[in-house]
Amino acid sequence: IGSGDICIAVALLPMLPALFICGAIVHVIRGMDDLQRKLQFEALAIAFTGTALLTFAYGFLEGLGFPRLSMFAVWPLMAGLWVIGVLIGRFRFG
């Protein structure tokens, strides 16, 4: 194992707790009633498709000279769109 491999492994260590977080989220969603699950599904669909569209569009803008964004910007965007999706769902189903 080279030193580069060790650096990669250390850099990815924070992903281990992230796997547990994913499992916890799935566990919580499985425990929800059907209406709450539907609301969360629609909120996640809004977050997923909105993030895909916005990042794809921004990729074209980078071709025009807009600054390159870090991949770390994707998660806050997706989380924000998820919150918006939940609010829309609560208004719709509430």
NUZA-128378 format. One line per 2 residues: for each residue y, x, z of N, C-alpha, C, O, CB. Coordinates in steps of 0.2 Angstrom, whole numbers. Glycine has a CB too. Layout:
Y:X:Z:Y:X:Z:Y:X:Z:Y:X:Z:Y:X:Z; ... $
end
This chain:
-6:4:0:0:0:0:6:4:0:7:9:4:0:-5:6; 10:3:-5:17:7:-5:22:5:-1:22:-1:2:19:8:-12 $
27:9:0:33:6:4:36:0:1:39:-4:5:38:12:5; 36:0:-5:39:-6:-9:35:-13:-7:38:-18:-6:39:-5:-16 $
29:-12:-6:25:-18:-5:26:-20:3:26:-26:4:17:-16:-5; 27:-15:7:29:-17:14:35:-20:14:36:-25:18:29:-10:18 $
40:-18:11:47:-21:11:46:-28:8:50:-32:11:52:-17:6; 42:-29:3:42:-36:1:38:-40:6:41:-46:7:37:-36:-6 $
33:-38:9:30:-42:14:34:-43:20:35:-49:23:24:-38:17; 38:-38:22:43:-40:28:48:-45:26:50:-49:30:46:-33:30 $
51:-44:20:56:-49:17:54:-56:17:57:-61:18:58:-46:10; 47:-57:16:44:-63:15:42:-66:22:39:-72:22:39:-63:10 $
42:-62:27:39:-65:34:43:-71:36:39:-75:39:41:-59:39; 49:-72:35:52:-79:37:49:-85:33:50:-91:36:59:-79:36 $
45:-84:28:42:-89:25:36:-92:29:34:-98:28:39:-87:18; 33:-88:33:28:-91:37:30:-97:42:26:-102:41:25:-85:42 $
35:-96:45:37:-103:49:39:-108:44:38:-114:46:43:-101:54; 42:-107:39:43:-112:34:37:-116:32:38:-122:30:47:-109:28 $
32:-113:31:25:-116:30:24:-121:35:22:-127:34:19:-111:29; 25:-119:41:24:-124:47:29:-130:47:27:-136:48:24:-121:54 $
35:-128:45:40:-134:44:38:-139:39:38:-145:40:47:-131:43; 35:-136:33:33:-141:28:27:-145:30:27:-151:29:31:-137:22 $
23:-142:34:17:-146:37:20:-152:42:17:-157:42:12:-142:40; 25:-150:46:28:-155:51:31:-160:47:30:-166:49:32:-151:55 $
35:-159:42:38:-164:38:33:-169:35:34:-175:35:42:-161:32; 28:-166:32:22:-171:29:19:-175:35:18:-181:34:17:-166:26 $
18:-172:41:15:-176:46:20:-181:48:17:-187:49:14:-171:52; 26:-180:49:31:-185:51:31:-191:46:31:-197:47:38:-182:52 $
31:-189:39:32:-194:34:25:-198:34:26:-204:33:33:-191:27; 20:-195:35:13:-199:35:13:-204:41:10:-209:41:7:-194:36 $
17:-203:46:17:-207:52:22:-213:51:23:-217:56:19:-203:58; 26:-213:46:31:-218:45:28:-224:42:23:-224:39:37:-215:40 $
32:-230:43:30:-236:40:31:-236:33:35:-231:30:33:-242:44; 29:-241:29:30:-241:22:37:-241:19:39:-237:15:26:-247:19 $
41:-245:23:48:-245:21:52:-238:22:55:-236:17:52:-250:25; 50:-235:28:54:-229:29:51:-223:24:55:-219:21:52:-226:36 $
44:-224:22:42:-219:18:45:-220:11:46:-215:7:34:-220:17; 46:-226:9:49:-228:2:56:-225:2:58:-222:-3:49:-235:1 $
60:-226:8:67:-224:8:67:-216:7:71:-213:3:70:-226:15; 62:-212:11:62:-205:10:60:-203:4:62:-198:1:57:-202:16 $
55:-206:0:53:-204:-6:59:-205:-11:60:-200:-15:47:-209:-9; 63:-210:-11:68:-211:-15:74:-206:-14:77:-204:-19:71:-218:-15 $
75:-204:-7:80:-199:-6:78:-193:-8:82:-189:-11:81:-199:2; 71:-191:-8:69:-185:-10:69:-184:-18:70:-179:-21:62:-183:-8 $
68:-190:-21:68:-191:-29:76:-189:-31:77:-186:-36:66:-197:-31; 80:-192:-27:88:-191:-29:89:-183:-28:92:-180:-32:92:-195:-24 $
87:-181:-22:88:-174:-21:85:-169:-26:88:-164:-28:85:-172:-14; 79:-170:-28:75:-166:-33:78:-166:-39:80:-161:-42:68:-168:-33 $
79:-173:-42:82:-173:-49:89:-171:-49:92:-168:-54:82:-180:-51; 93:-173:-44:100:-170:-43:101:-163:-43:105:-160:-47:104:-173:-37 $
97:-160:-39:97:-152:-39:95:-149:-46:98:-145:-48:92:-150:-33; 90:-152:-49:88:-150:-55:93:-150:-60:95:-145:-64:81:-153:-58 $
96:-156:-61:102:-157:-66:108:-153:-64:110:-149:-69:104:-164:-66; 110:-152:-58:116:-148:-56:115:-141:-57:119:-137:-60:118:-149:-49 $
109:-138:-55:107:-131:-56:106:-129:-64:108:-124:-66:101:-129:-52; 103:-134:-68:102:-133:-75:109:-133:-78:111:-128:-82:98:-139:-78 $
114:-137:-76:120:-138:-79:124:-131:-77:128:-128:-82:124:-144:-77; 124:-129:-71:127:-123:-69:125:-117:-73:128:-112:-74:127:-122:-62 $
118:-117:-74:116:-111:-78:119:-111:-85:121:-105:-87:108:-112:-80; 121:-116:-88:125:-116:-94:132:-113:-93:134:-110:-97:125:-123:-98 $
135:-115:-88:141:-113:-86:142:-106:-85:146:-102:-86:144:-117:-80; 136:-103:-82:136:-96:-81:136:-92:-87:139:-86:-88:129:-94:-77 $
133:-95:-93:134:-92:-99:141:-92:-102:142:-88:-106:130:-96:-104; 145:-96:-99:153:-96:-101:157:-91:-96:163:-91:-97:155:-103:-101 $
153:-88:-92:157:-83:-88:158:-85:-80:161:-82:-76:163:-82:-90; 155:-91:-79:156:-93:-72:152:-88:-67:147:-85:-70:153:-101:-71 $
153:-87:-61:150:-83:-57:143:-85:-56:141:-91:-55:153:-82:-50; 138:-80:-55:131:-81:-54:131:-83:-46:134:-80:-42:127:-75:-55 $
127:-88:-45:126:-90:-38:119:-88:-36:114:-87:-40:126:-98:-38; 119:-87:-29:112:-85:-26:108:-91:-26:110:-97:-26:114:-82:-19 $
101:-89:-26:96:-95:-25:97:-98:-18:95:-104:-17:89:-92:-26; 100:-95:-14:101:-98:-7:106:-104:-7:106:-107:-3:104:-92:-2 $
109:-104:-13:114:-110:-13:110:-117:-15:113:-122:-14:119:-109:-19; 104:-116:-17:100:-122:-20:98:-126:-14:98:-132:-14:94:-119:-24 $
96:-123:-8:93:-127:-3:99:-131:0:98:-137:2:91:-122:3; 105:-129:2:110:-133:4:112:-139:-1:113:-144:2:116:-129:6 $
112:-137:-7:113:-143:-12:108:-148:-11:109:-154:-11:113:-140:-19; 101:-146:-11:96:-151:-11:96:-155:-4:95:-161:-4:89:-147:-11 $
98:-151:1:98:-155:8:104:-160:8:103:-165:10:99:-150:13; 110:-158:5:115:-163:4:114:-169:0:116:-174:2:121:-159:2 $
110:-168:-5:108:-173:-10:103:-178:-6:103:-184:-7:106:-171:-16; 99:-175:-2:94:-179:2:98:-183:7:96:-189:7:89:-174:5 $
103:-180:10:107:-184:15:110:-190:11:110:-196:14:112:-180:19; 113:-189:6:116:-194:2:111:-199:0:112:-205:0:119:-191:-5 $
105:-197:-2:99:-202:-4:97:-206:2:96:-212:1:93:-198:-7; 97:-203:8:95:-207:14:100:-212:15:99:-218:17:94:-202:20 $
107:-210:15:112:-215:16:112:-221:11:113:-227:13:119:-211:15; 111:-219:5:110:-224:-1:104:-229:1:105:-235:1:109:-221:-8 $
99:-226:3:93:-230:5:94:-234:11:92:-240:11:87:-225:6; 97:-232:16:99:-236:22:103:-242:20:102:-247:23:102:-232:27 $
108:-240:16:112:-246:13:108:-251:9:109:-257:10:118:-243:9; 104:-249:5:100:-253:1:95:-257:4:94:-263:3:97:-249:-5 $
91:-253:9:85:-256:12:87:-259:19:83:-263:22:80:-252:13; 93:-257:22:95:-259:28:97:-266:29:99:-268:35:101:-255:31 $
end
